Amino acid sequence: QVQLVESGGGLVQAGDSLRLSCTASGGTFSRYNIGWFRQAPGEEREFVAGISWRPNRSFYSDSVKGRFNISRDNAQNTVFLQMNSLKVDDTAIYYCAGDRSTTVQGMSILTSEQYTRYLDHWGQGTLVTVSS
């Protein structure tokens, strides 16, 4: 059973950068497609970025494309989300999720009600706060 733990959140100013990590234990991490999601106060959880297990294809939401970069290091069982040019609107709790079957493109079109059905493993989240 894969367990995911996010880290790297914090308080930053608009325009700053931050790198989040999603570290897995307890399973064959290298075979999992991993997605980053976020949930702002009062909003539904939404897809941010995803990376497939083979090959390392990535996919981004329009709101972060060109500013965020997702990568993975299977030797460290970790997926990273490098967030640059942060905006106040990026403030949210960021979650990573993993699944062996759901593709990253599939992750991007799921509704929030479908997340737990199609994504087997979730982390507890890490808070990112961007101040103006």
N, CA, C and O atoms as CSV, one atom per row, in Angstrom:
chain,resi,resn,atom,element,x,y,z
A,1,GLN,N,N,0.847,-1.189,0.000
A,1,GLN,CA,C,0.000,0.000,0.000
A,1,GLN,C,C,0.879,1.234,0.000
A,1,GLN,O,O,1.661,1.458,0.923
A,2,VAL,N,N,0.739,2.031,-1.049
A,2,VAL,CA,C,1.556,3.237,-1.167
A,2,VAL,C,C,1.038,4.307,-0.217
A,2,VAL,O,O,-0.167,4.539,-0.118
A,3,GLN,N,N,1.952,4.946,0.469
A,3,GLN,CA,C,1.626,6.112,1.290
A,3,GLN,C,C,2.393,7.303,0.738
A,3,GLN,O,O,3.574,7.200,0.408
A,4,LEU,N,N,1.706,8.430,0.644
A,4,LEU,CA,C,2.297,9.642,0.072
A,4,LEU,C,C,2.368,10.724,1.146
A,4,LEU,O,O,1.431,10.913,1.921
A,5,VAL,N,N,3.490,11.424,1.176
A,5,VAL,CA,C,3.674,12.509,2.135
A,5,VAL,C,C,4.191,13.729,1.387
A,5,VAL,O,O,5.233,13.674,0.733
A,6,GLU,N,N,3.453,14.835,1.488
A,6,GLU,CA,C,3.871,16.079,0.865
A,6,GLU,C,C,4.690,16.905,1.861
A,6,GLU,O,O,4.514,16.805,3.075
A,7,SER,N,N,5.577,17.712,1.316
A,7,SER,CA,C,6.354,18.641,2.132
A,7,SER,C,C,6.782,19.812,1.267
A,7,SER,O,O,6.686,19.764,0.041
A,8,GLY,N,N,7.258,20.870,1.923
A,8,GLY,CA,C,7.806,21.997,1.197
A,8,GLY,C,C,6.926,23.228,1.152
A,8,GLY,O,O,7.335,24.265,0.631
A,9,GLY,N,N,5.722,23.128,1.691
A,9,GLY,CA,C,4.853,24.292,1.701
A,9,GLY,C,C,5.357,25.367,2.641
A,9,GLY,O,O,6.260,25.137,3.445
A,10,GLY,N,N,4.768,26.536,2.532
A,10,GLY,CA,C,5.164,27.633,3.400
A,10,GLY,C,C,4.552,28.940,2.965
A,10,GLY,O,O,3.689,28.984,2.088
A,11,LEU,N,N,5.013,30.008,3.595
A,11,LEU,CA,C,4.546,31.361,3.294
A,11,LEU,C,C,5.595,32.073,2.462
A,11,LEU,O,O,6.750,32.191,2.869
A,12,VAL,N,N,5.186,32.545,1.294
A,12,VAL,CA,C,6.093,33.263,0.403
A,12,VAL,C,C,5.382,34.497,-0.130
A,12,VAL,O,O,4.176,34.664,0.048
A,13,GLN,N,N,6.145,35.352,-0.783
A,13,GLN,CA,C,5.568,36.532,-1.396
A,13,GLN,C,C,5.310,36.290,-2.876
A,13,GLN,O,O,5.926,35.420,-3.492
A,14,ALA,N,N,4.409,37.055,-3.427
A,14,ALA,CA,C,4.124,36.959,-4.856
A,14,ALA,C,C,5.412,37.164,-5.652
A,14,ALA,O,O,6.204,38.063,-5.368
A,15,GLY,N,N,5.595,36.313,-6.648
A,15,GLY,CA,C,6.801,36.366,-7.462
A,15,GLY,C,C,7.885,35.405,-7.010
A,15,GLY,O,O,8.825,35.131,-7.756
A,16,ASP,N,N,7.762,34.896,-5.803
A,16,ASP,CA,C,8.748,33.960,-5.268
A,16,ASP,C,C,8.557,32.564,-5.849
A,16,ASP,O,O,7.604,32.293,-6.579
A,17,SER,N,N,9.496,31.687,-5.498
A,17,SER,CA,C,9.435,30.285,-5.919
A,17,SER,C,C,9.376,29.387,-4.702
A,17,SER,O,O,9.765,29.765,-3.597
A,18,LEU,N,N,8.876,28.187,-4.940
A,18,LEU,CA,C,8.772,27.190,-3.875
A,18,LEU,C,C,8.808,25.823,-4.540
A,18,LEU,O,O,8.290,25.651,-5.644
A,19,ARG,N,N,9.413,24.858,-3.876
A,19,ARG,CA,C,9.426,23.499,-4.416
A,19,ARG,C,C,8.756,22.551,-3.437
A,19,ARG,O,O,9.161,22.433,-2.280
A,20,LEU,N,N,7.743,21.892,-3.916
A,20,LEU,CA,C,7.047,20.887,-3.120
A,20,LEU,C,C,7.584,19.501,-3.455
A,20,LEU,O,O,8.030,19.235,-4.571
A,21,SER,N,N,7.526,18.631,-2.458
A,21,SER,CA,C,7.934,17.243,-2.650
A,21,SER,C,C,6.796,16.319,-2.253
A,21,SER,O,O,6.035,16.594,-1.325
A,22,CYS,N,N,6.703,15.226,-2.976
A,22,CYS,CA,C,5.739,14.174,-2.657
A,22,CYS,C,C,6.542,12.881,-2.589
A,22,CYS,O,O,7.009,12.378,-3.611
A,23,THR,N,N,6.699,12.352,-1.395
A,23,THR,CA,C,7.530,11.175,-1.190
A,23,THR,C,C,6.657,9.975,-0.866
A,23,THR,O,O,5.750,10.047,-0.037
A,24,ALA,N,N,6.951,8.878,-1.534
A,24,ALA,CA,C,6.139,7.672,-1.392
A,24,ALA,C,C,6.877,6.595,-0.626
A,24,ALA,O,O,8.106,6.525,-0.635
A,25,SER,N,N,6.099,5.759,0.034
A,25,SER,CA,C,6.650,4.587,0.709
A,25,SER,C,C,5.633,3.459,0.604
A,25,SER,O,O,4.436,3.696,0.448
A,26,GLY,N,N,6.122,2.244,0.691
A,26,GLY,CA,C,5.224,1.104,0.786
A,26,GLY,C,C,4.742,0.516,-0.513
A,26,GLY,O,O,3.846,-0.327,-0.492
A,27,GLY,N,N,5.286,0.912,-1.638
A,27,GLY,CA,C,4.813,0.351,-2.887
A,27,GLY,C,C,5.806,0.570,-4.000
A,27,GLY,O,O,6.887,1.117,-3.780
A,28,THR,N,N,5.442,0.143,-5.203
A,28,THR,CA,C,6.307,0.324,-6.368
A,28,THR,C,C,6.043,1.698,-6.953
A,28,THR,O,O,5.284,1.850,-7.910
A,29,PHE,N,N,6.668,2.673,-6.374
A,29,PHE,CA,C,6.417,4.068,-6.741
A,29,PHE,C,C,6.639,4.305,-8.215
A,29,PHE,O,O,5.901,5.070,-8.835
A,30,SER,N,N,7.640,3.667,-8.788
A,30,SER,CA,C,8.012,3.937,-10.175
A,30,SER,C,C,6.910,3.561,-11.160
A,30,SER,O,O,6.946,3.992,-12.312
A,31,ARG,N,N,5.931,2.764,-10.730
A,31,ARG,CA,C,4.836,2.357,-11.615
A,31,ARG,C,C,3.591,3.239,-11.458
A,31,ARG,O,O,2.558,2.953,-12.063
A,32,TYR,N,N,3.674,4.275,-10.677
A,32,TYR,CA,C,2.513,5.117,-10.412
A,32,TYR,C,C,2.568,6.419,-11.193
A,32,TYR,O,O,3.610,7.070,-11.275
A,33,ASN,N,N,1.437,6.782,-11.760
A,33,ASN,CA,C,1.255,8.134,-12.266
A,33,ASN,C,C,0.922,9.020,-11.066
A,33,ASN,O,O,0.101,8.661,-10.221
A,34,ILE,N,N,1.565,10.170,-11.007
A,34,ILE,CA,C,1.413,11.051,-9.852
A,34,ILE,C,C,0.879,12.405,-10.294
A,34,ILE,O,O,1.347,12.984,-11.274
A,35,GLY,N,N,-0.088,12.890,-9.568
A,35,GLY,CA,C,-0.637,14.205,-9.850
A,35,GLY,C,C,-0.568,15.109,-8.636
A,35,GLY,O,O,-0.619,14.647,-7.496
A,36,TRP,N,N,-0.453,16.384,-8.889
A,36,TRP,CA,C,-0.561,17.413,-7.851
A,36,TRP,C,C,-1.912,18.100,-8.024
A,36,TRP,O,O,-2.327,18.438,-9.133
A,37,PHE,N,N,-2.574,18.292,-6.907
A,37,PHE,CA,C,-3.861,18.958,-6.868
A,37,PHE,C,C,-3.801,20.040,-5.796
A,37,PHE,O,O,-2.924,20.019,-4.932
A,38,ARG,N,N,-4.727,20.975,-5.854
A,38,ARG,CA,C,-4.769,21.992,-4.821
A,38,ARG,C,C,-6.203,22.362,-4.502
A,38,ARG,O,O,-7.104,22.232,-5.331
A,39,GLN,N,N,-6.385,22.826,-3.283
A,39,GLN,CA,C,-7.699,23.252,-2.841
A,39,GLN,C,C,-7.560,24.553,-2.073
A,39,GLN,O,O,-6.961,24.603,-0.999
A,40,ALA,N,N,-8.123,25.596,-2.644
A,40,ALA,CA,C,-8.128,26.903,-1.991
A,40,ALA,C,C,-9.324,26.981,-1.047
A,40,ALA,O,O,-10.288,26.231,-1.203
A,41,PRO,N,N,-9.270,27.879,-0.074
A,41,PRO,CA,C,-10.399,28.016,0.862
A,41,PRO,C,C,-11.701,28.287,0.133
A,41,PRO,O,O,-11.787,29.195,-0.693
A,42,GLY,N,N,-12.708,27.496,0.444
A,42,GLY,CA,C,-14.013,27.689,-0.161
A,42,GLY,C,C,-14.142,27.203,-1.588
A,42,GLY,O,O,-15.185,27.382,-2.217
A,43,GLU,N,N,-13.092,26.591,-2.102
A,43,GLU,CA,C,-13.104,26.131,-3.495
A,43,GLU,C,C,-13.011,24.613,-3.549
A,43,GLU,O,O,-12.651,23.964,-2.567
A,44,GLU,N,N,-13.341,24.059,-4.711
A,44,GLU,CA,C,-13.181,22.628,-4.913
A,44,GLU,C,C,-11.723,22.312,-5.233
A,44,GLU,O,O,-10.968,23.157,-5.713
A,45,ARG,N,N,-11.366,21.089,-4.955
A,45,ARG,CA,C,-10.026,20.650,-5.287
A,45,ARG,C,C,-9.872,20.602,-6.809
A,45,ARG,O,O,-10.795,20.220,-7.527
A,46,GLU,N,N,-8.685,21.000,-7.285
A,46,GLU,CA,C,-8.473,21.037,-8.728
A,46,GLU,C,C,-7.114,20.461,-9.092
A,46,GLU,O,O,-6.177,20.462,-8.295
A,47,PHE,N,N,-7.040,19.973,-10.313
A,47,PHE,CA,C,-5.803,19.426,-10.840
A,47,PHE,C,C,-4.810,20.549,-11.121
A,47,PHE,O,O,-5.194,21.617,-11.597
A,48,VAL,N,N,-3.544,20.308,-10.827
A,48,VAL,CA,C,-2.485,21.290,-11.085
A,48,VAL,C,C,-1.509,20.754,-12.126
A,48,VAL,O,O,-1.271,21.399,-13.147
A,49,ALA,N,N,-0.949,19.586,-11.873
A,49,ALA,CA,C,0.052,19.008,-12.768
A,49,ALA,C,C,0.145,17.516,-12.505
A,49,ALA,O,O,-0.197,17.040,-11.423
A,50,GLY,N,N,0.615,16.782,-13.510
A,50,GLY,CA,C,0.781,15.349,-13.337
A,50,GLY,C,C,1.951,14.839,-14.143
A,50,GLY,O,O,2.354,15.450,-15.132
A,51,ILE,N,N,2.494,13.715,-13.712
A,51,ILE,CA,C,3.604,13.101,-14.424
A,51,ILE,C,C,3.379,11.603,-14.463
A,51,ILE,O,O,3.065,10.978,-13.450
A,52,SER,N,N,3.543,11.038,-15.646
A,52,SER,CA,C,3.307,9.606,-15.820
A,52,SER,C,C,4.537,8.810,-15.405
A,52,SER,O,O,5.635,9.347,-15.265
A,53,TRP,N,N,4.318,7.512,-15.212
A,53,TRP,CA,C,5.444,6.701,-14.761
A,53,TRP,C,C,6.331,6.265,-15.910
A,53,TRP,O,O,7.537,6.109,-15.720
A,54,ARG,N,N,5.765,6.059,-17.116
A,54,ARG,CA,C,6.582,5.677,-18.249
A,54,ARG,C,C,5.874,6.029,-19.527
A,54,ARG,O,O,4.762,5.548,-19.746
A,55,PRO,N,N,6.457,6.846,-20.388
A,55,PRO,CA,C,7.657,7.619,-20.096
A,55,PRO,C,C,7.295,8.792,-19.198
A,55,PRO,O,O,6.127,8.933,-18.835
A,56,ASN,N,N,8.208,9.604,-18.843
A,56,ASN,CA,C,7.944,10.714,-17.929
A,56,ASN,C,C,7.263,11.864,-18.661
A,56,ASN,O,O,7.856,12.918,-18.894
A,57,ARG,N,N,6.003,11.631,-19.015
A,57,ARG,CA,C,5.246,12.694,-19.654
A,57,ARG,C,C,4.572,13.532,-18.582
A,57,ARG,O,O,4.101,13.009,-17.572
A,58,SER,N,N,4.531,14.825,-18.810
A,58,SER,CA,C,3.923,15.722,-17.843
A,58,SER,C,C,2.748,16.454,-18.464
A,58,SER,O,O,2.644,16.583,-19.684
A,59,PHE,N,N,1.876,16.923,-17.608
A,59,PHE,CA,C,0.666,17.615,-18.055
A,59,PHE,C,C,0.341,18.669,-17.017
A,59,PHE,O,O,0.474,18.435,-15.816
A,60,TYR,N,N,-0.092,19.846,-17.493
A,60,TYR,CA,C,-0.320,20.973,-16.596
A,60,TYR,C,C,-1.682,21.598,-16.837
A,60,TYR,O,O,-2.211,21.565,-17.949
A,61,SER,N,N,-2.236,22.162,-15.790
A,61,SER,CA,C,-3.425,22.968,-15.968
A,61,SER,C,C,-3.022,24.291,-16.609
A,61,SER,O,O,-1.873,24.717,-16.493
A,62,ASP,N,N,-3.946,24.924,-17.270
A,62,ASP,CA,C,-3.639,26.185,-17.941
A,62,ASP,C,C,-3.200,27.257,-16.950
A,62,ASP,O,O,-2.415,28.139,-17.297
A,63,SER,N,N,-3.696,27.186,-15.736
A,63,SER,CA,C,-3.401,28.237,-14.760
A,63,SER,C,C,-1.951,28.217,-14.281
A,63,SER,O,O,-1.466,29.216,-13.750
A,64,VAL,N,N,-1.259,27.105,-14.459
A,64,VAL,CA,C,0.130,27.027,-13.975
A,64,VAL,C,C,1.130,26.753,-15.092
A,64,VAL,O,O,2.339,26.767,-14.859
A,65,LYS,N,N,0.638,26.505,-16.300
A,65,LYS,CA,C,1.527,26.181,-17.409
A,65,LYS,C,C,2.516,27.316,-17.636
A,65,LYS,O,O,2.131,28.483,-17.705
A,66,GLY,N,N,3.781,26.968,-17.751
A,66,GLY,CA,C,4.819,27.961,-17.943
A,66,GLY,C,C,5.407,28.485,-16.646
A,66,GLY,O,O,6.462,29.119,-16.660
A,67,ARG,N,N,4.745,28.231,-15.523
A,67,ARG,CA,C,5.267,28.691,-14.221
A,67,ARG,C,C,5.675,27.523,-13.328
A,67,ARG,O,O,6.629,27.636,-12.558
A,68,PHE,N,N,4.973,26.423,-13.423
A,68,PHE,CA,C,5.246,25.246,-12.594
A,68,PHE,C,C,5.909,24.162,-13.436
A,68,PHE,O,O,5.673,24.049,-14.639
A,69,ASN,N,N,6.737,23.374,-12.776
A,69,ASN,CA,C,7.374,22.245,-13.448
A,69,ASN,C,C,7.327,21.026,-12.541
A,69,ASN,O,O,7.720,21.091,-11.376
A,70,ILE,N,N,6.844,19.917,-13.082
A,70,ILE,CA,C,6.765,18.682,-12.316
A,70,ILE,C,C,7.849,17.731,-12.792
A,70,ILE,O,O,8.115,17.626,-13.989
A,71,SER,N,N,8.468,17.044,-11.854
A,71,SER,CA,C,9.505,16.078,-12.194
A,71,SER,C,C,9.468,14.960,-11.162
A,71,SER,O,O,8.832,15.077,-10.114
A,72,ARG,N,N,10.162,13.878,-11.482
A,72,ARG,CA,C,10.184,12.771,-10.530
A,72,ARG,C,C,11.571,12.147,-10.471
A,72,ARG,O,O,12.316,12.135,-11.451
A,73,ASP,N,N,11.886,11.637,-9.308
A,73,ASP,CA,C,13.131,10.911,-9.083
A,73,ASP,C,C,12.733,9.573,-8.478
A,73,ASP,O,O,12.496,9.471,-7.274
A,74,ASN,N,N,12.661,8.554,-9.319
A,74,ASN,CA,C,12.193,7.251,-8.830
A,74,ASN,C,C,13.159,6.636,-7.819
A,74,ASN,O,O,12.745,5.861,-6.957
A,75,ALA,N,N,14.420,6.972,-7.920
A,75,ALA,CA,C,15.387,6.446,-6.949
A,75,ALA,C,C,15.098,6.973,-5.549
A,75,ALA,O,O,15.366,6.296,-4.556
A,76,GLN,N,N,14.549,8.187,-5.474
A,76,GLN,CA,C,14.189,8.780,-4.184
A,76,GLN,C,C,12.710,8.596,-3.863
A,76,GLN,O,O,12.239,9.054,-2.822
A,77,ASN,N,N,11.971,7.925,-4.754
A,77,ASN,CA,C,10.522,7.757,-4.571
A,77,ASN,C,C,9.829,9.103,-4.368
A,77,ASN,O,O,8.944,9.235,-3.523
A,78,THR,N,N,10.235,10.086,-5.141
A,78,THR,CA,C,9.750,11.452,-4.914
A,78,THR,C,C,9.365,12.121,-6.228
A,78,THR,O,O,10.042,11.975,-7.246
A,79,VAL,N,N,8.265,12.852,-6.176
A,79,VAL,CA,C,7.856,13.736,-7.261
A,79,VAL,C,C,7.944,15.161,-6.743
A,79,VAL,O,O,7.515,15.457,-5.628
A,80,PHE,N,N,8.499,16.029,-7.554
A,80,PHE,CA,C,8.687,17.426,-7.177
A,80,PHE,C,C,7.749,18.313,-7.983
A,80,PHE,O,O,7.418,18.013,-9.130
A,81,LEU,N,N,7.333,19.397,-7.370
A,81,LEU,CA,C,6.598,20.439,-8.069
A,81,LEU,C,C,7.322,21.749,-7.826
A,81,LEU,O,O,7.229,22.335,-6.747
A,82,GLN,N,N,8.038,22.198,-8.832
A,82,GLN,CA,C,8.729,23.480,-8.757
A,82,GLN,C,C,7.758,24.570,-9.169
A,82,GLN,O,O,7.244,24.568,-10.287
A,83,MET,N,N,7.512,25.488,-8.271
A,83,MET,CA,C,6.532,26.544,-8.511
A,83,MET,C,C,7.265,27.884,-8.566
A,83,MET,O,O,7.862,28.320,-7.581
A,84,ASN,N,N,7.211,28.515,-9.712
A,84,ASN,CA,C,7.872,29.806,-9.923
A,84,ASN,C,C,6.843,30.897,-10.180
A,84,ASN,O,O,5.694,30.617,-10.524
A,85,SER,N,N,7.262,32.123,-10.010
A,85,SER,CA,C,6.381,33.274,-10.258
A,85,SER,C,C,5.035,33.089,-9.565
A,85,SER,O,O,3.974,33.241,-10.171
A,86,LEU,N,N,5.109,32.762,-8.303
A,86,LEU,CA,C,3.884,32.471,-7.565
A,86,LEU,C,C,2.981,33.693,-7.474
A,86,LEU,O,O,3.440,34.832,-7.386
A,87,LYS,N,N,1.681,33.416,-7.498
A,87,LYS,CA,C,0.675,34.457,-7.426
A,87,LYS,C,C,-0.165,34.237,-6.161
A,87,LYS,O,O,-0.188,33.146,-5.591
A,88,VAL,N,N,-0.842,35.287,-5.747
A,88,VAL,CA,C,-1.723,35.165,-4.588
A,88,VAL,C,C,-2.763,34.072,-4.829
A,88,VAL,O,O,-3.136,33.350,-3.904
A,89,ASP,N,N,-3.227,33.954,-6.066
A,89,ASP,CA,C,-4.232,32.942,-6.413
A,89,ASP,C,C,-3.718,31.510,-6.305
A,89,ASP,O,O,-4.508,30.568,-6.359
A,90,ASP,N,N,-2.419,31.335,-6.155
A,90,ASP,CA,C,-1.861,29.988,-5.967
A,90,ASP,C,C,-1.989,29.517,-4.526
A,90,ASP,O,O,-1.668,28.369,-4.220
A,91,THR,N,N,-2.444,30.370,-3.656
A,91,THR,CA,C,-2.615,29.997,-2.255
A,91,THR,C,C,-3.615,28.854,-2.129
A,91,THR,O,O,-4.749,28.960,-2.595
A,92,ALA,N,N,-3.192,27.767,-1.502
A,92,ALA,CA,C,-4.049,26.587,-1.387
A,92,ALA,C,C,-3.313,25.522,-0.585
A,92,ALA,O,O,-2.123,25.644,-0.296
A,93,ILE,N,N,-4.043,24.494,-0.238
A,93,ILE,CA,C,-3.414,23.268,0.245
A,93,ILE,C,C,-3.126,22.416,-0.986
A,93,ILE,O,O,-4.006,22.174,-1.812
A,94,TYR,N,N,-1.905,21.975,-1.092
A,94,TYR,CA,C,-1.479,21.174,-2.240
A,94,TYR,C,C,-1.379,19.711,-1.823
A,94,TYR,O,O,-0.760,19.366,-0.816
A,95,TYR,N,N,-2.005,18.871,-2.625
A,95,TYR,CA,C,-2.022,17.441,-2.377
A,95,TYR,C,C,-1.388,16.701,-3.555
A,95,TYR,O,O,-1.516,17.121,-4.705
A,96,CYS,N,N,-0.712,15.612,-3.258
A,96,CYS,CA,C,-0.321,14.735,-4.344
A,96,CYS,C,C,-1.158,13.457,-4.265
A,96,CYS,O,O,-1.592,13.035,-3.193
A,97,ALA,N,N,-1.364,12.871,-5.417
A,97,ALA,CA,C,-2.165,11.655,-5.517
A,97,ALA,C,C,-1.510,10.725,-6.524
A,97,ALA,O,O,-0.888,11.174,-7.487
A,98,GLY,N,N,-1.655,9.436,-6.296
A,98,GLY,CA,C,-1.052,8.460,-7.189
A,98,GLY,C,C,-2.018,7.371,-7.586
A,98,GLY,O,O,-2.902,6.981,-6.824
A,99,ASP,N,N,-1.827,6.892,-8.795
A,99,ASP,CA,C,-2.645,5.786,-9.279
A,99,ASP,C,C,-1.892,5.063,-10.375
A,99,ASP,O,O,-1.146,5.681,-11.134
A,100,ARG,N,N,-2.085,3.755,-10.460
A,100,ARG,CA,C,-1.378,2.986,-11.485
A,100,ARG,C,C,-2.142,2.985,-12.807
A,100,ARG,O,O,-1.556,2.739,-13.861
A,101,SER,N,N,-3.433,3.258,-12.758
A,101,SER,CA,C,-4.245,3.147,-13.970
A,101,SER,C,C,-4.642,4.485,-14.573
A,101,SER,O,O,-4.621,4.641,-15.793
A,102,THR,N,N,-4.996,5.431,-13.755
A,102,THR,CA,C,-5.468,6.706,-14.272
A,102,THR,C,C,-4.300,7.497,-14.830
A,102,THR,O,O,-3.309,7.741,-14.142
A,103,THR,N,N,-4.432,7.894,-16.092
A,103,THR,CA,C,-3.361,8.658,-16.734
A,103,THR,C,C,-3.353,10.093,-16.228
A,103,THR,O,O,-4.319,10.546,-15.614
A,104,VAL,N,N,-2.278,10.795,-16.482
A,104,VAL,CA,C,-2.221,12.180,-16.023
A,104,VAL,C,C,-3.196,13.043,-16.812
A,104,VAL,O,O,-3.755,14.003,-16.282
A,105,GLN,N,N,-3.396,12.700,-18.074
A,105,GLN,CA,C,-4.424,13.420,-18.828
A,105,GLN,C,C,-5.802,13.135,-18.233
A,105,GLN,O,O,-6.645,14.027,-18.145
A,106,GLY,N,N,-6.018,11.911,-17.836
A,106,GLY,CA,C,-7.274,11.561,-17.184
A,106,GLY,C,C,-7.461,12.304,-15.877
A,106,GLY,O,O,-8.564,12.750,-15.562
A,107,MET,N,N,-6.383,12.438,-15.115
A,107,MET,CA,C,-6.457,13.182,-13.858
A,107,MET,C,C,-6.941,14.605,-14.101
A,107,MET,O,O,-7.692,15.165,-13.302
A,108,SER,N,N,-6.499,15.181,-15.216
A,108,SER,CA,C,-6.789,16.596,-15.466
A,108,SER,C,C,-8.265,16.854,-15.772
A,108,SER,O,O,-8.718,17.993,-15.665
A,109,ILE,N,N,-9.018,15.828,-16.147
A,109,ILE,CA,C,-10.417,16.058,-16.504
A,109,ILE,C,C,-11.388,15.469,-15.490
A,109,ILE,O,O,-12.602,15.574,-15.661
A,110,LEU,N,N,-10.868,14.856,-14.444
A,110,LEU,CA,C,-11.759,14.348,-13.402
A,110,LEU,C,C,-12.438,15.496,-12.685
A,110,LEU,O,O,-11.855,16.566,-12.512
A,111,THR,N,N,-13.657,15.272,-12.274
A,111,THR,CA,C,-14.301,16.234,-11.390
A,111,THR,C,C,-13.868,15.925,-9.957
A,111,THR,O,O,-13.378,14.833,-9.670
A,112,SER,N,N,-14.049,16.880,-9.079
A,112,SER,CA,C,-13.614,16.675,-7.704
A,112,SER,C,C,-14.349,15.497,-7.054
A,112,SER,O,O,-13.816,14.835,-6.164
A,113,GLU,N,N,-15.573,15.248,-7.512
A,113,GLU,CA,C,-16.325,14.123,-6.950
A,113,GLU,C,C,-15.757,12.776,-7.371
A,113,GLU,O,O,-16.030,11.761,-6.730
A,114,GLN,N,N,-14.975,12.755,-8.435
A,114,GLN,CA,C,-14.413,11.524,-8.970
A,114,GLN,C,C,-13.025,11.213,-8.429
A,114,GLN,O,O,-12.502,10.124,-8.661
A,115,TYR,N,N,-12.430,12.147,-7.717
A,115,TYR,CA,C,-11.043,11.959,-7.322
A,115,TYR,C,C,-10.834,10.687,-6.503
A,115,TYR,O,O,-9.938,9.901,-6.809
A,116,THR,N,N,-11.621,10.482,-5.501
A,116,THR,CA,C,-11.378,9.323,-4.644
A,116,THR,C,C,-11.703,8.017,-5.354
A,116,THR,O,O,-11.192,6.963,-4.976
A,117,ARG,N,N,-12.550,8.076,-6.382
A,117,ARG,CA,C,-12.892,6.861,-7.120
A,117,ARG,C,C,-11.756,6.449,-8.053
A,117,ARG,O,O,-11.480,5.260,-8.214
A,118,TYR,N,N,-11.095,7.440,-8.672
A,118,TYR,CA,C,-10.109,7.126,-9.697
A,118,TYR,C,C,-8.664,7.293,-9.252
A,118,TYR,O,O,-7.744,6.918,-9.980
A,119,LEU,N,N,-8.459,7.843,-8.083
A,119,LEU,CA,C,-7.104,8.042,-7.570
A,119,LEU,C,C,-6.997,7.354,-6.224
A,119,LEU,O,O,-7.606,7.780,-5.242
A,120,ASP,N,N,-6.215,6.284,-6.189
A,120,ASP,CA,C,-6.227,5.407,-5.035
A,120,ASP,C,C,-5.517,5.958,-3.811
A,120,ASP,O,O,-5.904,5.665,-2.680
A,121,HIS,N,N,-4.475,6.760,-4.034
A,121,HIS,CA,C,-3.631,7.165,-2.914
A,121,HIS,C,C,-3.475,8.675,-2.868
A,121,HIS,O,O,-3.206,9.318,-3.883
A,122,TRP,N,N,-3.650,9.229,-1.674
A,122,TRP,CA,C,-3.536,10.670,-1.459
A,122,TRP,C,C,-2.639,10.949,-0.264
A,122,TRP,O,O,-2.574,10.176,0.692
A,123,GLY,N,N,-1.954,12.074,-0.351
A,123,GLY,CA,C,-1.216,12.563,0.796
A,123,GLY,C,C,-2.106,13.444,1.663
A,123,GLY,O,O,-3.279,13.657,1.358
A,124,GLN,N,N,-1.537,13.944,2.733
A,124,GLN,CA,C,-2.315,14.740,3.689
A,124,GLN,C,C,-2.349,16.219,3.320
A,124,GLN,O,O,-3.141,16.978,3.878
A,125,GLY,N,N,-1.505,16.628,2.394
A,125,GLY,CA,C,-1.497,18.008,1.934
A,125,GLY,C,C,-0.444,18.859,2.610
A,125,GLY,O,O,-0.021,18.580,3.732
A,126,THR,N,N,-0.025,19.905,1.906
A,126,THR,CA,C,0.895,20.887,2.453
A,126,THR,C,C,0.396,22.273,2.038
A,126,THR,O,O,0.000,22.488,0.893
A,127,LEU,N,N,0.423,23.197,2.983
A,127,LEU,CA,C,-0.165,24.520,2.759
A,127,LEU,C,C,0.833,25.460,2.103
A,127,LEU,O,O,1.970,25.601,2.554
A,128,VAL,N,N,0.387,26.094,1.037
A,128,VAL,CA,C,1.160,27.133,0.366
A,128,VAL,C,C,0.374,28.434,0.475
A,128,VAL,O,O,-0.779,28.516,0.051
A,129,THR,N,N,1.010,29.441,1.044
A,129,THR,CA,C,0.376,30.743,1.181
A,129,THR,C,C,1.236,31.772,0.470
A,129,THR,O,O,2.422,31.915,0.764
A,130,VAL,N,N,0.628,32.488,-0.471
A,130,VAL,CA,C,1.342,33.501,-1.232
A,130,VAL,C,C,0.749,34.856,-0.869
A,130,VAL,O,O,-0.437,35.105,-1.083
A,131,SER,N,N,1.584,35.724,-0.321
A,131,SER,CA,C,1.120,37.045,0.083
A,131,SER,C,C,1.472,38.077,-0.986
A,131,SER,O,O,2.414,37.896,-1.757
A,132,SER,N,N,0.704,39.151,-1.016
A,132,SER,CA,C,0.928,40.191,-2.038
A,132,SER,C,C,1.967,41.185,-1.592
A,132,SER,O,O,2.279,42.123,-2.325
